[in-house]
Amino acid sequence: MDERRTILMDRYEIGRHLGQGNFAKVYYGRNLATGQAVAIKMIDKEKVSRIGLIVQIKREISIMGLVRHPNVLKLFEVMASKSKIYFVLEYAKGGELFNKITKGKLSEDAARRYFHQLISAVDYCHSRGVYHRDLKPENLLLDENENLKVSDFGLSALAESTRQDGLLHTTCGTPAYVAPEVLSRRGYDGAKADIWSCGVILFVLVAGFLPFHDTNLIEMYRKISRAEYRCPRPFSVELKDLLYKILDPDPSTRASVSRIKRSAWYRKPVDVNGLKIKQETRDKVQKGEPTTSESTEGINAEVNQEASSSLTNLNAFDIISLSTGFDLSNLFEEKYGRREVRFTTRQPAEAIFAKLNEVAKKLKLKIKKKENGVLKLAAPKEGMKGILEFDAEVFEFAPSLHLVELKKTNGDTIEYKQLMKDEIRPALKDVVWAWQGESHPLPEKFIRGEQQQSPLPSLQQQSPLSSQQQQSPLPLQQHQQSPLPSQQPQE
Ligand code: AMP
């Protein structure tokens, strides 16, 4: 590599070092073809594989494809070399939000604008079954227009691993933003844990210091678990009231996003970029009617537009994660051997399950049960290593683009592979769009992410899903809610 000009995969020029995370170094980058400024996060593959995170990361990379919101840092592309994974991200020119606090705490009005954007991002991600689980200052960046960009949504596997061992916190930061139920490693609800962190962030923005702090880590854990904090005197009554509802150590009574949005403090109008607040909004506030801040209105419009065009917005990342030219699952699974067979399909979820039922009937497979979007199938007779069993699970990437995973849960792998090859694959061929791990129908230019239009322009009309399905892809929700298995880092 040239000392002065470092080029990554013939596509990006790497510039200055922007920051350092637990597993990654972040550099400024420039797309050589378009000149676009980006941030390139380099993750050491060996480091993450050593602590057994590859499978989670792979899954979570796929999940990041579901998240498109003006206040969530965009992931443009994922690339990989033998030793590194590269995330090409939207560049947040304004740097970290918390650099602002080092220059002085914010007024409640200024903090409200950022808090609205944070809650908007969090609410949107939760509605897609994606939980952050590591919201903290380093993850709150600003673009050139002072808009908040939350980074690392969906990458909670990395966050989780740093949380396995309290010691890691002393070297990589503090648990100051983490909810008590997460610290105590009881099972937890990802949504409620994120809301707690939002409360801590809000406190810090207005106070200029942490609500829970102690040089002794044990003492700090104790303060967090009892929600022992004091609001500085200048805090308004409304703000204190909201913080009290958010920083509730009991997740079952902690405020939900909708309760936060109904709170008096949240509903005060936001003065966007110092512009005058509309008279209409003032009137609503005076009458005690709910208001939508101008910033949130703009965001919602953008989100709705993005959601309605989610398929036409399939970006290079979607293509990469779905295609085989750059199939990350291949990259990650070399060591593990394959128990899964995956395919993408343009069929709606109901049609996929109907087809799986039909195939099961034809092959005399027993359908053991279907719960949380997972169909459990079993061979009619004992095989070499007991009854061959496998799960069929459907993941929603976009309203009419699903990934189906057929995963062996019991029995002999060779028998499983044989069954897939000889029976299942041929029987499913009319619903399959592309098998993962095989040559892909997309032209190279789509895989390289050089186009902006969808390679599947008519998908959306072909298989509309019910609004309920669009809102909560069940299997994803399930995975995100359950904390990762507790494995001790070996480092
Ligand atoms: P992370 O590993 O995401 O915590 O990133 C470490 C640091 O790199 C952050 O705290 C930021 O200072 C910087 N950084 C990360 N992503 C970006 C980005 N997209 N644009 C600008 N700076 C970034």
Residues whose N, C-alpha, C, O or C-beta is under 5 A from the ligand:
A	BS01	AMP	L18 G19 Q20 G21 N22 A24 V26 A39 L89 E90 Y91 A92 E138 S151
